[in-house]
Amino acid sequence: MSKVWLYGTITRFTREGSCGSELPFLRPRSGISGPGSSRIASVQRASTSPLAHQGAAAGCSLPPGQPLRGGCRHCPAQPRVQGNTSWDDSALGSATDLPPVPRQSWGSLCFRTTEHVSLGNEEWNPWEADEKNEQAASQQRYETNLKVIKNVRSHLEQTSLRVQIWGKAAVGLYLWQHIFEGLLEPAAVTAQWREGSQKAGKTHFSFITGPSVVPGYFSVEADNVVLVLNGREKAKITYATQWLHYAQTLIQTRKIQHVAVVLLGNEQCNNEWIQPYLKKHGGFVNLLFVTYDYTLVNEEDIFQWPLGVATYRNFPVVEPSWSLLHDPRSYLCNFLGTVYKNSSRETLLEILKQDGLDKLCWIAAREQWQPQETNESFRNYQDALLQSDLTLCPVGVNTECYRIYEACSYGSLPVVEDVMTPGDCGNSSMYHSAPLQLLKTMGAPFIFIKNWKELPAVLEKEKKKSLQEKIQRRRKLIEWYRNFKAWMRQKFINTLENSFLPSDKG
């Protein structure tokens, strides 16, 4: 007769018939004898590991129809093993690594097994109802959790947006590094390829830029694209249209779904070339963010975008320091820039020379515009912003200039010549405060003057300000500029999400 393993626990009966301490199961040499042993016809062969069932729930072995009510006290037909039953003591130690149970302590034992018992040809499992209930409950929990996961996944698919920004104009760096405060890897500005990413709102943004970003030679990793383009002059427009045609091909082949454009517009607002690409004119561009006071800005699909700082000259992100906010500054004002003939800038220099005002300000004029600064000239420009209470911002080809935003970065209050320049810029259907309608709408705390003849009075007033008053003004200016960038960031995100995400209506 082959040996059969029976695993579980043995509960020792006391004289009162209650269950005492549980002992590890022992293996009988050939079977079980004693009263009630005839009830057990066979025992299923157990797992090869004696410890396999130690953690399983145990219960008294009962015949069919006999309810299980707890311990052996309530098991009237429980089979008992008498003390003269033959056991293999050595099997216990080798199988369970526990010491053998002394024979004299066995007494009357009741079995709690994790195996089911076969009665004749009928197989009986006393825990079958409990197991079925547990299986049903487990299946219900699984289906509930699966439903929750599906709902969450469906919600994410409906509300999450992936946007890839292709930075092919320097204004893209202002968008990413200054407004989004995003990082780029590698950090070297001369790198052929730079990229970054961040999560904002419901949208995951990725940004790529550099000479190696060429149509058809990089991975398109999102269904939604923001193209940052330069449309200032004819050569730039030709290059920009190549990118637009590439994006159009991706739309037609269903590689992407939506396109927005951030455009460094023409300084005289001659941006008619972009209109055929807009969706409302039969094109494919959903949204246009454009610099300067473009008259077609409607806050529906065309939005005004800030010019920002001269990132093409590597103007940095400035973190306000204690000294930047609190130190006294050596100059009342500054102006470093190109002086064009017959321009208001000539008038400005003449007024500064009156009464020696130019000696109170850092003035460095040049006759010809230089697209690239030398290290020395760029350092001088930054020092001038840092060491001046006011920064003079005369108009150039357009009223809006990089100098305005760069002065804000250093807490030097812009004094802005508030006049319109020649061209097609002006009031739009949404804004009626041109020039600089975006900055004015956002409550820019600048000094606006219509004529530079007003400057001497401004500087006389400035002389009388205490250091504490100037410190408070710097704080207010830097705080406004930080909020302005944050507001532009949120507006940009909201506009994309409202346009690109499925509508909840209907």
Secondary structure as GFF3:
##gff-version 3
##sequence-region A 1 506
A	DSSP	beta_strand	8	13	.	.	.	ID=ss1
A	DSSP	beta_strand	19	24	.	.	.	ID=ss2
A	DSSP	three_ten_helix	37	39	.	.	.	ID=ss3
A	DSSP	beta_strand	42	43	.	.	.	ID=ss4
A	DSSP	beta_strand	59	60	.	.	.	ID=ss5
A	DSSP	three_ten_helix	72	74	.	.	.	ID=ss6
A	DSSP	beta_strand	80	81	.	.	.	ID=ss7
A	DSSP	alpha_helix	89	96	.	.	.	ID=ss8
A	DSSP	three_ten_helix	103	105	.	.	.	ID=ss9
A	DSSP	beta_strand	109	113	.	.	.	ID=ss10
A	DSSP	beta_strand	117	119	.	.	.	ID=ss11
A	DSSP	beta_strand	122	124	.	.	.	ID=ss12
A	DSSP	alpha_helix	128	159	.	.	.	ID=ss13
A	DSSP	beta_strand	161	167	.	.	.	ID=ss14
A	DSSP	alpha_helix	171	173	.	.	.	ID=ss15
A	DSSP	pi_helix	174	179	.	.	.	ID=ss16
A	DSSP	beta_strand	194	200	.	.	.	ID=ss17
A	DSSP	beta_strand	203	209	.	.	.	ID=ss18
A	DSSP	beta_strand	224	230	.	.	.	ID=ss19
A	DSSP	alpha_helix	234	252	.	.	.	ID=ss20
A	DSSP	beta_strand	258	264	.	.	.	ID=ss21
A	DSSP	three_ten_helix	272	277	.	.	.	ID=ss22
A	DSSP	three_ten_helix	279	281	.	.	.	ID=ss23
A	DSSP	beta_strand	287	291	.	.	.	ID=ss24
A	DSSP	beta_strand	302	305	.	.	.	ID=ss25
A	DSSP	three_ten_helix	311	313	.	.	.	ID=ss26
A	DSSP	alpha_helix	322	326	.	.	.	ID=ss27
A	DSSP	beta_strand	331	338	.	.	.	ID=ss28
A	DSSP	alpha_helix	344	353	.	.	.	ID=ss29
A	DSSP	three_ten_helix	354	359	.	.	.	ID=ss30
A	DSSP	beta_strand	361	366	.	.	.	ID=ss31
A	DSSP	alpha_helix	375	386	.	.	.	ID=ss32
A	DSSP	beta_strand	388	393	.	.	.	ID=ss33
A	DSSP	alpha_helix	402	409	.	.	.	ID=ss34
A	DSSP	beta_strand	413	417	.	.	.	ID=ss35
A	DSSP	alpha_helix	437	441	.	.	.	ID=ss36
A	DSSP	beta_strand	447	449	.	.	.	ID=ss37
A	DSSP	three_ten_helix	452	454	.	.	.	ID=ss38
A	DSSP	alpha_helix	455	463	.	.	.	ID=ss39
A	DSSP	alpha_helix	467	500	.	.	.	ID=ss40
###
